[in-house]
Amino acid sequence: MDFLEGEFIYINKPYGMSSFGALAHIRYLISKKMRVKRVKTGHAGTLDPLATGVLILCTGRATKRIESLQYASKEYTATLQLGATTASYDREHTVNMTFPTRHITRELIEQTLPRFVGEIEQTPPEYSACNIAGDRAYKLMRQGQKVELKPKTLRIDELELTDFNPHTMQMSIRVVCGKGTYIRALARDIGSALGSGAFLTALCRTRLGEIGIDQCLTLEEFPNWLNAQDITMPVRKS
């Protein structure tokens, strides 16, 4: 492994950690192993802290591939709670509104989901990393400022209902989509289309490009994996 020349590392990001936090942890371990101050490292496609799944890290010259990787197709599995919303459209915030659900059936859901397949317009969540005049939207929101984001055109290739519990009003979906899709915003829009509300209770990115979650290392597995590699060490000047 030549981390300075460039390598790809596939991580299953844990729940509750930011993508940058996972990157920083892996970078620290690699840098320590190579006895250098810092190995150049980047990641392709941010995952929310409350999401898990495929996070591709690039080191060295491989960081030049980040932009192309971000355009690769992505697959997610998600669980939605119907009948309520939160400010962030996930469990980061508490419920702020409740809605009726007695009219929601599996049949209604299956009739509604096809509306979101193909090219659609989606407004990003206010609590997102969208750039507004040099500031991140979520930072402005946390400062109590009003944020207005414009809809963006994106593509959803597949949207499948994988489970529905009429007693708990939870539904699970599988989504295959392109760059720029916010699954939290998709949950919000599905809830609205059902004449109710919805927010995410679980989200996992199961594939990014050709890389599936079964090819990824957990943070706990990474140290042993790293120790087992034949690593090209930097040449030190005498």
HELIX and SHEET records of a PDB file:
HELIX    1   1 SER A   19  MET A   34  1                                  16    
HELIX    2   2 GLY A   60  ARG A   65  5                                   6    
HELIX    3   3 ILE A   66  GLN A   70  1                                   5    
HELIX    4   4 ARG A  106  THR A  112  1                                   7    
HELIX    5   5 LEU A  113  PHE A  116  5                                   4    
HELIX    6   6 ALA A  137  ARG A  142  1                                   6    
HELIX    7   7 ILE A  183  ALA A  193  1                                  11    
HELIX    8   8 ILE A  213  GLN A  215  5                                   3    
HELIX    9   9 PHE A  222  ASN A  227  1                                   6    
SHEET    1   A 3 PHE A   8  LYS A  13  0                                        
SHEET    2   A 3 THR A  52  THR A  59 -1                                        
SHEET    3   A 3 THR A  41  ALA A  44 -1                                        
SHEET    1   B 7 PHE A   8  LYS A  13  0                                        
SHEET    2   B 7 THR A  52  THR A  59 -1                                        
SHEET    3   B 7 ALA A 198  LEU A 208  1                                        
SHEET    4   B 7 LYS A  74  LEU A  82 -1                                        
SHEET    5   B 7 GLN A 170  CYS A 177 -1                                        
SHEET    6   B 7 LYS A 152  ASN A 165 -1                                        
SHEET    7   B 7 GLY A 118  GLN A 122 -1                                        
SHEET    1   C 4 PHE A   8  LYS A  13  0                                        
SHEET    2   C 4 THR A  52  THR A  59 -1                                        
SHEET    3   C 4 ALA A 198  LEU A 208  1                                        
SHEET    4   C 4 ILE A 211  GLY A 212 -1                                        
SHEET    1   D 2 ALA A  84  THR A  86  0                                        
SHEET    2   D 2 VAL A  95  THR A  98 -1                                        
SHEET    1   E 2 ASN A 131  ILE A 132  0                                        
SHEET    2   E 2 ASP A 135  ARG A 136 -1                                        
END                                                                             
